[in-house]
């Protein structure tokens, strides 16, 4: 993994982890919303 001098590894890792966390949270919230909608429709 070659990193450019203008792009340090720590900042890249920080951004990567942040994006991954946001993505996971987004999908998780979407799943919850889907379950809630399904319940509302069923009842």
Secondary structure, DSSP 8 states (H G I E B T S, - for coil): ----TTS-HHHHHHHHHHHHHHHHHHHHHHHHHHHHHHHHHH-
